[in-house]
Amino acid sequence: MKIDVLYCVEKRDVNNLFLKSINLCCKNFILLNDIYIVTNDVNGVNQLISGENFHCKIKIIDERTILKDGQIITGWYRQQMIKLLSYKICKTKYICCLGADAFILSSVDYNDLFYDEKPILYYNRYDFSPNHLEYERKRIENIAILFDITPKLTYMLGDFIMELMIFEDDNLKELELYVQKKYGSISNLLSKLSSTNFHEKAHFGEWSLYAMFLLDIIHKNVLVKNAKSEFMLQIHSRNDIALYKANAKVIHIVNKFFSEQEVDSLLRKGK
């Protein structure tokens, strides 16, 4: 099995850390087919990767060719729309969405991602952050309100923010049809949300919507697995850096104010 990897990259994230993410993906994502980079800074990405000797094909796509009628959607929602439409961009049945500030530190293979020939749906728990689960459950509640459903399974599990998520093309197609029945299109839904305040924006997410669709709407039979901050770890603060045990396969740098040197020290620990 081969899997295409999709990056959605804003201009501000076209930097050396993104380049390191690509290199680590090429090195450690064992099922890698091609990498697709959808961005609003095509020239910047071309300059960043020029001269690099990658062992896979990298295809750079202007996000405007994907969004079309979704031009009014703000940056954070534009990326979510692109991911939800990733089956129209990538060519493989399964698609890995990877964050531009996510780093695959050790080998990620079939057994990490699949069980019984279906993608594993990961959720997360933090050792020291009970408030984070409450925050993610609020996100689940708000998405459920948009679709008038009771999110029994997804509310219990709560946190589906992985930054390395495996989508299945047929599920994305079915999800798109489901959204169209209520809102006309994904862009209509996200345009509606774009008009809300920042606090409300923070309570919607494509990962959580996808999980809710699988578990509480179409009742898909998939393995749901606790990442335990070992498959994928979120680094929010310098306290997280201090507590980092170098046992996660993938880390996501949430805080945009870390220096490149601080991130490099984490990456060295993970090798």
VEXSE-71998 format. One record per atom (N, C-alpha, C): residue number from 1; x, y, z. Coordinates in steps of 0.05 Angstrom, whole numbers, plus 5000, padded with zeros to 4 digits. Layout:
// VEXSE-71998
 seq    u    v    w
 NUM    X    Y    Z
...
***
This chain:
// VEXSE-71998
 seq    u    v    w
   1 5017 4976 5000
   1 5000 5000 5000
   1 5017 5025 5000
   2 5010 5045 4984
   2 5023 5071 4984
   2 5002 5092 4990
   3 5010 5113 5004
   3 4992 5134 5012
   3 5004 5161 5005
   4 4988 5178 4992
   4 4996 5206 4987
   4 4994 5222 5013
   5 5012 5241 5016
   5 5012 5259 5039
   5 5005 5287 5030
   6 4986 5299 5045
   6 4977 5326 5038
   6 4986 5345 5060
   7 5000 5366 5052
   7 5006 5389 5069
   7 4989 5413 5060
   8 4976 5427 5079
   8 4963 5453 5073
   8 4980 5474 5087
   9 4992 5492 5072
   9 5013 5509 5083
   9 5007 5539 5077
  10 5004 5554 5099
  10 5001 5583 5097
  10 5029 5595 5092
  11 5029 5619 5081
  11 5055 5633 5075
  11 5072 5635 5100
  12 5061 5640 5123
  12 5077 5644 5147
  12 5091 5618 5156
  13 5081 5595 5146
  13 5093 5569 5154
  13 5113 5559 5133
  14 5118 5574 5113
  14 5138 5566 5093
  14 5165 5574 5103
  15 5178 5557 5118
  15 5203 5563 5132
  15 5220 5538 5135
  16 5242 5540 5149
  16 5261 5518 5152
  16 5248 5495 5168
  17 5230 5501 5186
  17 5217 5480 5202
  17 5199 5463 5184
  18 5186 5476 5165
  18 5169 5461 5146
  18 5187 5443 5129
  19 5210 5453 5120
  19 5228 5437 5104
  19 5237 5413 5120
  20 5242 5416 5146
  20 5250 5393 5163
  20 5227 5373 5165
  21 5202 5383 5166
  21 5179 5366 5167
  21 5177 5348 5142
  22 5182 5361 5118
  22 5182 5346 5093
  22 5204 5324 5093
  23 5228 5332 5101
  23 5250 5313 5101
  23 5244 5289 5120
  24 5233 5295 5143
  24 5227 5273 5162
  24 5204 5256 5152
  25 5185 5268 5138
  25 5164 5252 5125
  25 5175 5233 5105
  26 5193 5243 5087
  26 5206 5226 5067
  26 5222 5204 5080
  27 5234 5209 5102
  27 5251 5190 5115
  27 5235 5169 5131
  28 5214 5177 5145
  28 5201 5160 5165
  28 5173 5151 5159
  29 5160 5163 5139
  29 5133 5154 5132
  29 5135 5131 5112
  30 5134 5107 5121
  30 5142 5084 5106
  30 5124 5079 5082
  31 5098 5087 5084
  31 5079 5082 5063
  31 5077 5104 5042
  32 5096 5123 5044
  32 5095 5147 5027
  32 5094 5141 4997
  33 5075 5154 4984
  33 5073 5154 4954
  33 5084 5181 4944
  34 5066 5200 4941
  34 5074 5227 4933
  34 5066 5247 4955
  35 5079 5270 4955
  35 5072 5292 4973
  35 5059 5314 4957
  36 5035 5323 4966
  36 5021 5346 4954
  36 5022 5369 4974
  37 5031 5392 4965
  37 5032 5416 4981
  37 5013 5436 4970
  38 4991 5442 4984
  38 4972 5462 4975
  38 4977 5487 4991
  39 4982 5510 4978
  39 4992 5533 4991
  39 4983 5559 4978
  40 4984 5581 4993
  40 4979 5607 4981
  40 5006 5621 4975
  41 5028 5606 4977
  41 5054 5617 4971
  41 5070 5597 4954
  42 5062 5593 4930
  42 5074 5574 4912
  42 5104 5581 4907
  43 5110 5606 4902
  43 5137 5614 4897
  43 5155 5609 4922
  44 5144 5615 4945
  44 5160 5611 4970
  44 5166 5581 4974
  45 5147 5564 4969
  45 5151 5535 4972
  45 5172 5525 4952
  46 5169 5534 4927
  46 5188 5527 4906
  46 5217 5535 4914
  47 5220 5559 4924
  47 5246 5568 4933
  47 5256 5552 4957
  48 5238 5545 4975
  48 5246 5530 4999
  48 5257 5503 4992
  49 5245 5489 4974
  49 5252 5461 4969
  49 5272 5458 4946
  50 5278 5481 4932
  50 5297 5479 4910
  50 5324 5470 4920
  51 5336 5451 4905
  51 5362 5441 4913
  51 5361 5417 4932
  52 5337 5411 4942
  52 5334 5388 4960
  52 5331 5362 4943
  53 5343 5341 4953
  53 5342 5315 4939
  53 5322 5296 4953
  54 5297 5300 4947
  54 5276 5283 4960
  54 5273 5257 4945
  55 5266 5236 4960
  55 5263 5209 4948
  55 5233 5204 4941
  56 5219 5225 4935
  56 5191 5222 4926
  56 5184 5246 4909
  57 5161 5244 4896
  57 5152 5267 4880
  57 5138 5286 4898
  58 5143 5312 4894
  58 5129 5333 4909
  58 5114 5351 4889
  59 5088 5353 4893
  59 5071 5369 4875
  59 5061 5393 4890
  60 5066 5417 4880
  60 5058 5442 4893
  60 5034 5453 4879
  61 5013 5459 4894
  61 4987 5468 4882
  61 4979 5494 4895
  62 4971 5513 4878
  62 4960 5538 4887
  62 4933 5533 4899
  63 4928 5541 4924
  63 4903 5535 4937
  63 4879 5547 4922
  64 4883 5568 4907
  64 4861 5580 4892
  64 4849 5561 4871
  65 4864 5542 4862
  65 4854 5523 4842
  65 4836 5502 4856
  66 4838 5500 4882
  66 4822 5481 4898
  66 4797 5494 4908
  67 4800 5518 4919
  67 4777 5531 4933
  67 4756 5542 4914
  68 4764 5557 4894
  68 4746 5568 4874
  68 4723 5584 4888
  69 4700 5571 4893
  69 4678 5587 4904
  69 4682 5591 4934
  70 4704 5582 4945
  70 4708 5586 4974
  70 4728 5608 4981
  71 4732 5627 4962
  71 4752 5647 4966
  71 4748 5665 4991
  72 4723 5668 4999
  72 4718 5686 5022
  72 4724 5673 5049
  73 4730 5648 5049
  73 4735 5634 5074
  73 4762 5643 5085
  74 4763 5648 5111
  74 4788 5658 5124
  74 4808 5635 5125
  75 4833 5643 5131
  75 4856 5624 5129
  75 4853 5598 5143
  76 4845 5598 5168
  76 4843 5574 5184
  76 4822 5555 5172
  77 4800 5566 5163
  77 4779 5550 5151
  77 4786 5542 5123
  78 4801 5557 5108
  78 4810 5549 5081
  78 4825 5523 5083
  79 4843 5520 5102
  79 4858 5496 5105
  79 4840 5472 5112
  80 4820 5477 5128
  80 4802 5455 5135
  80 4786 5446 5111
  81 4777 5465 5095
  81 4762 5458 5071
  81 4779 5441 5052
  82 4804 5449 5048
  82 4822 5435 5031
  82 4826 5406 5040
  83 4829 5402 5066
  83 4833 5375 5077
  83 4807 5359 5073
  84 4784 5370 5076
  84 4759 5356 5073
  84 4755 5349 5043
  85 4768 5363 5025
  85 4765 5358 4997
  85 4791 5344 4986
  86 4807 5333 5004
  86 4833 5322 4995
  86 4831 5299 4976
  87 4808 5286 4976
  87 4804 5263 4957
  87 4804 5273 4928
  88 4799 5299 4924
  88 4799 5310 4897
  88 4827 5318 4889
  89 4846 5319 4908
  89 4873 5328 4903
  89 4892 5304 4900
  90 4891 5286 4920
  90 4909 5263 4921
  90 4898 5240 4904
  91 4915 5221 4898
  91 4908 5200 4879
  91 4905 5173 4893
  92 4914 5170 4918
  92 4912 5144 4931
  92 4885 5142 4947
  93 4877 5118 4952
  93 4852 5113 4966
  93 4853 5125 4994
  94 4876 5122 5007
  94 4879 5133 5034
  94 4898 5157 5032
  95 4892 5177 5048
  95 4906 5203 5046
  95 4916 5210 5074
  96 4941 5216 5077
  96 4952 5225 5102
  96 4953 5256 5102
  97 4938 5268 5120
  97 4940 5297 5123
  97 4960 5302 5146
  98 4981 5318 5139
  98 5003 5323 5158
  98 5007 5353 5161
  99 5009 5362 5186
  99 5013 5390 5191
  99 5040 5400 5183
 100 5042 5425 5175
 100 5068 5436 5166
 100 5087 5439 5190
 101 5076 5439 5214
 101 5093 5440 5238
 101 5091 5414 5254
 102 5087 5392 5240
 102 5087 5365 5252
 102 5111 5350 5241
 103 5123 5334 5259
 103 5149 5321 5252
 103 5147 5292 5259
 104 5152 5275 5238
 104 5152 5246 5242
 104 5180 5238 5251
 105 5184 5232 5276
 105 5211 5228 5287
 105 5221 5199 5284
 106 5203 5180 5282
 106 5212 5152 5278
 106 5192 5139 5259
 107 5199 5115 5252
 107 5184 5100 5231
 107 5154 5098 5237
 108 5138 5107 5218
 108 5109 5103 5219
 108 5101 5085 5196
 109 5091 5061 5203
 109 5086 5041 5182
 109 5057 5032 5182
 110 5051 5011 5167
 110 5024 5001 5164
 110 5011 4995 5191
 111 5026 4982 5209
 111 5015 4974 5235
 111 5008 4997 5253
 112 5021 5020 5249
 112 5014 5044 5264
 112 4988 5056 5255
 113 4981 5052 5230
 113 4959 5067 5217
 113 4935 5050 5211
 114 4937 5024 5209
 114 4915 5007 5200
 114 4911 4983 5219
 115 4886 4975 5220
 115 4879 4950 5234
 115 4856 4937 5218
 116 4859 4912 5213
 116 4839 4897 5197
 116 4833 4912 5171
 117 4854 4922 5158
 117 4853 4935 5132
 117 4836 4961 5132
 118 4832 4973 5156
 118 4819 4999 5158
 118 4836 5018 5174
 119 4836 5044 5167
 119 4852 5063 5183
 119 4843 5064 5212
 120 4863 5065 5230
 120 4857 5069 5258
 120 4849 5098 5263
 121 4828 5102 5279
 121 4820 5128 5287
 121 4832 5134 5314
 122 4851 5153 5315
 122 4864 5159 5340
 122 4849 5182 5355
 123 4849 5179 5381
 123 4842 5202 5398
 123 4864 5205 5418
 124 4864 5226 5435
 124 4887 5231 5452
 124 4878 5237 5481
 125 4896 5231 5499
 125 4893 5239 5527
 125 4920 5251 5536
 126 4919 5272 5552
 126 4942 5285 5563
 126 4946 5277 5592
 127 4971 5273 5601
 127 4976 5266 5629
 127 4970 5289 5648
 128 4975 5314 5639
 128 4973 5337 5657
 128 4954 5359 5649
 129 4935 5353 5631
 129 4919 5375 5621
 129 4889 5367 5620
 130 4876 5366 5643
 130 4847 5359 5642
 130 4830 5380 5628
 131 4839 5405 5628
 131 4824 5426 5615
 131 4823 5423 5585
 132 4843 5410 5574
 132 4844 5407 5545
 132 4822 5388 5536
 133 4816 5367 5551
 133 4794 5349 5543
 133 4767 5364 5544
 134 4764 5381 5564
 134 4739 5397 5566
 134 4736 5415 5541
 135 4759 5427 5533
 135 4759 5445 5510
 135 4751 5429 5485
 136 4762 5406 5481
 136 4756 5390 5457
 136 4728 5379 5457
 137 4718 5373 5481
 137 4690 5364 5482
 137 4671 5387 5475
 138 4679 5412 5482
 138 4662 5435 5473
 138 4663 5437 5443
 139 4685 5432 5431
 139 4687 5432 5401
 139 4668 5411 5390
 140 4668 5387 5401
 140 4649 5366 5393
 140 4620 5375 5395
 141 4614 5387 5418
 141 4586 5396 5422
 141 4578 5416 5401
 142 4596 5435 5394
 142 4589 5456 5374
 142 4585 5444 5346
 143 4602 5424 5339
 143 4598 5412 5313
 143 4572 5396 5312
 144 4566 5383 5335
 144 4541 5367 5336
 144 4516 5386 5332
 145 4518 5410 5343
 145 4496 5429 5340
 145 4492 5436 5311
 146 4514 5439 5296
 146 4512 5446 5268
 146 4497 5425 5252
 147 4497 5399 5261
 147 4485 5378 5246
 147 4462 5365 5262
 148 4454 5377 5284
 148 4430 5367 5299
 148 4433 5338 5307
 149 4455 5330 5318
 149 4459 5303 5326
 149 4469 5302 5355
 150 4467 5278 5367
 150 4478 5273 5394
 150 4504 5258 5391
 151 4526 5270 5398
 151 4553 5258 5393
 151 4561 5239 5416
 152 4548 5216 5418
 152 4553 5199 5441
 152 4582 5189 5443
 153 4592 5177 5421
 153 4619 5165 5422
 153 4640 5187 5420
 154 4636 5206 5403
 154 4657 5227 5399
 154 4659 5245 5424
 155 4637 5250 5437
 155 4638 5266 5461
 155 4654 5252 5483
 156 4650 5226 5486
 156 4665 5211 5507
 156 4695 5211 5501
 157 4702 5208 5476
 157 4730 5207 5469
 157 4743 5235 5468
 158 4728 5253 5456
 158 4735 5282 5459
 158 4756 5293 5439
 159 4781 5285 5442
 159 4803 5298 5429
 159 4813 5282 5405
 160 4807 5292 5381
 160 4815 5279 5356
 160 4836 5295 5341
 161 4848 5315 5354
 161 4867 5333 5340
 161 4894 5319 5339
 162 4901 5308 5316
 162 4924 5291 5313
 162 4947 5303 5297
 163 4941 5319 5277
 163 4961 5331 5258
 163 4974 5309 5241
 164 4968 5284 5246
 164 4973 5263 5226
 164 4948 5246 5226
 165 4932 5250 5206
 165 4906 5236 5204
 165 4904 5222 5178
 166 4894 5197 5178
 166 4890 5182 5154
 166 4860 5184 5146
 167 4855 5196 5123
 167 4828 5198 5112
 167 4825 5175 5091
 168 4800 5166 5089
 168 4793 5148 5067
 168 4776 5162 5047
 169 4782 5160 5021
 169 4769 5176 5000
 169 4739 5172 5000
 170 4729 5147 5003
 170 4700 5142 5003
 170 4686 5155 5026
 171 4699 5156 5049
 171 4687 5169 5073
 171 4685 5199 5068
 172 4706 5211 5056
 172 4705 5240 5050
 172 4683 5247 5030
 173 4680 5230 5010
 173 4658 5234 4990
 173 4631 5233 5004
 174 4628 5213 5021
 174 4602 5211 5035
 174 4597 5234 5054
 175 4619 5243 5067
 175 4616 5265 5085
 175 4609 5291 5070
 176 4621 5295 5047
 176 4615 5318 5030
 176 4585 5318 5023
 177 4574 5295 5015
 177 4546 5293 5008
 177 4528 5300 5033
 178 4537 5290 5056
 178 4522 5295 5080
 178 4521 5325 5087
 179 4544 5339 5083
 179 4545 5368 5088
 179 4528 5382 5068
 180 4529 5373 5043
 180 4513 5386 5021
 180 4483 5386 5027
 181 4473 5364 5038
 181 4445 5362 5043
 181 4435 5383 5063
 182 4453 5391 5081
 182 4444 5411 5101
 182 4453 5439 5094
 183 4476 5442 5082
 183 4487 5469 5078
 183 4492 5476 5048
 184 4487 5457 5030
 184 4492 5462 5002
 184 4520 5455 4993
 185 4540 5461 5010
 185 4568 5454 5003
 185 4584 5458 5029
 186 4609 5447 5028
 186 4627 5451 5051
 186 4634 5481 5053
 187 4638 5494 5030
 187 4645 5522 5030
 187 4623 5539 5043
 188 4597 5532 5039
 188 4575 5546 5051
 188 4576 5544 5082
 189 4582 5519 5091
 189 4584 5515 5120
 189 4607 5531 5132
 190 4630 5530 5119
 190 4654 5543 5130
 190 4652 5574 5127
 191 4638 5583 5106
 191 4634 5612 5104
 191 4616 5622 5126
 192 4596 5606 5134
 192 4579 5613 5156
 192 4595 5615 5182
 193 4613 5596 5186
 193 4630 5597 5210
 193 4650 5620 5210
 194 4659 5627 5186
 194 4679 5648 5183
 194 4669 5675 5194
 195 4642 5678 5196
 195 4631 5703 5206
 195 4629 5704 5236
 196 4636 5682 5250
 196 4634 5681 5279
 196 4659 5692 5292
 197 4657 5696 5318
 197 4681 5707 5331
 197 4702 5686 5335
 198 4726 5695 5344
 198 4749 5677 5346
 198 4744 5654 5365
 199 4731 5660 5387
 199 4725 5639 5407
 199 4708 5617 5395
 200 4689 5624 5379
 200 4672 5604 5366
 200 4688 5589 5344
 201 4705 5603 5330
 201 4722 5591 5309
 201 4738 5568 5321
 202 4748 5572 5345
 202 4765 5552 5358
 202 4750 5527 5365
 203 4724 5526 5361
 203 4708 5502 5368
 203 4697 5487 5344
 204 4712 5489 5322
 204 4705 5472 5299
 204 4731 5460 5289
 205 4730 5436 5279
 205 4755 5424 5269
 205 4748 5401 5250
 206 4764 5399 5228
 206 4759 5379 5208
 206 4764 5351 5219
 207 4784 5348 5236
 207 4789 5321 5248
 207 4765 5312 5264
 208 4755 5330 5281
 208 4732 5323 5298
 208 4707 5318 5282
 209 4702 5333 5261
 209 4679 5328 5244
 209 4681 5301 5231
 210 4705 5294 5221
 210 4709 5268 5207
 210 4704 5246 5227
 211 4715 5248 5251
 211 4710 5227 5272
 211 4681 5225 5279
 212 4667 5247 5282
 212 4639 5246 5288
 212 4623 5233 5266
 213 4630 5239 5242
 213 4616 5228 5219
 213 4619 5197 5219
 214 4643 5188 5224
 214 4648 5159 5225
 214 4634 5145 5248
 215 4636 5156 5272
 215 4627 5142 5296
 215 4598 5147 5303
 216 4588 5171 5299
 216 4561 5178 5308
 216 4541 5183 5286
 217 4549 5183 5261
 217 4530 5188 5239
 217 4527 5164 5222
 218 4550 5153 5212
 218 4547 5129 5195
 218 4555 5104 5210
 219 4564 5107 5235
 219 4570 5084 5252
 219 4589 5064 5239
 220 4611 5075 5230
 220 4632 5059 5217
 220 4646 5040 5237
 221 4651 5016 5228
 221 4665 4997 5245
 221 4695 5001 5241
 222 4708 5017 5259
 222 4736 5022 5258
 222 4748 5019 5286
 223 4774 5013 5286
 223 4788 5012 5312
 223 4793 5040 5321
 224 4784 5046 5346
 224 4789 5072 5358
 224 4811 5068 5379
 225 4832 5084 5378
 225 4856 5078 5395
 225 4866 5103 5408
 226 4873 5101 5433
 226 4885 5123 5448
 226 4914 5127 5440
 227 4920 5150 5429
 227 4948 5156 5421
 227 4967 5159 5445
 228 4955 5165 5469
 228 4970 5166 5494
 228 4994 5186 5492
 229 4992 5205 5474
 229 5014 5224 5470
 229 5040 5210 5463
 230 5037 5185 5453
 230 5060 5170 5444
 230 5061 5166 5414
 231 5037 5161 5402
 231 5037 5161 5373
 231 5040 5190 5363
 232 5024 5208 5375
 232 5026 5236 5367
 232 5024 5254 5392
 233 5043 5272 5395
 233 5045 5289 5419
 233 5043 5318 5411
 234 5025 5333 5425
 234 5023 5362 5420
 234 5042 5376 5440
 235 5058 5394 5429
 235 5076 5411 5445
 235 5064 5439 5447
 236 5051 5445 5469
 236 5038 5471 5472
 236 5056 5492 5486
 237 5073 5484 5504
 237 5087 5503 5521
 237 5115 5493 5527
 238 5131 5510 5539
 238 5158 5503 5547
 238 5157 5482 5569
 239 5135 5481 5584
 239 5132 5459 5604
 239 5130 5433 5590
 240 5116 5432 5567
 240 5114 5407 5551
 240 5142 5399 5542
 241 5158 5419 5534
 241 5186 5412 5525
 241 5201 5400 5548
 242 5199 5412 5572
 242 5213 5401 5595
 242 5205 5373 5603
 243 5179 5366 5598
 243 5169 5340 5605
 243 5172 5320 5583
 244 5181 5329 5560
 244 5182 5311 5536
 244 5201 5288 5541
 245 5191 5264 5536
 245 5206 5239 5542
 245 5218 5226 5517
 246 5214 5240 5494
 246 5225 5230 5468
 246 5214 5202 5461
 247 5188 5197 5469
 247 5176 5171 5463
 247 5154 5173 5442
 248 5149 5197 5431
 248 5128 5200 5411
 248 5139 5196 5383
 249 5123 5183 5366
 249 5131 5179 5339
 249 5128 5205 5322
 250 5107 5221 5330
 250 5102 5246 5315
 250 5098 5268 5336
 251 5110 5291 5332
 251 5105 5314 5350
 251 5094 5337 5333
 252 5076 5352 5345
 252 5065 5375 5332
 252 5071 5400 5349
 253 5084 5419 5337
 253 5091 5444 5352
 253 5068 5463 5350
 254 5052 5465 5370
 254 5028 5482 5370
 254 5036 5511 5374
 255 5054 5516 5392
 255 5062 5543 5398
 255 5080 5555 5376
 256 5070 5576 5363
 256 5085 5589 5341
 256 5108 5606 5350
 257 5111 5609 5377
 257 5132 5628 5387
 257 5157 5614 5396
 258 5158 5587 5393
 258 5183 5573 5399
 258 5204 5581 5378
 259 5228 5583 5387
 259 5250 5589 5368
 259 5257 5564 5352
 260 5270 5568 5330
 260 5278 5545 5314
 260 5298 5527 5330
 261 5314 5540 5347
 261 5333 5525 5363
 261 5319 5507 5383
 262 5297 5517 5395
 262 5282 5501 5414
 262 5270 5476 5400
 263 5259 5481 5376
 263 5247 5459 5361
 263 5269 5439 5353
 264 5292 5449 5344
 264 5314 5431 5337
 264 5322 5414 5360
 265 5322 5425 5384
 265 5330 5409 5407
 265 5310 5386 5412
 266 5284 5391 5407
 266 5264 5369 5409
 266 5269 5348 5387
 267 5274 5357 5363
 267 5278 5338 5341
 267 5303 5320 5346
 268 5324 5332 5358
 268 5347 5316 5364
 268 5341 5295 5386
 269 5325 5302 5405
 269 5317 5283 5426
 269 5302 5260 5415
 270 5286 5265 5394
 270 5269 5244 5383
 270 5283 5225 5365
 271 5308 5229 5358
 271 5322 5212 5339
 271 5332 5187 5353
***
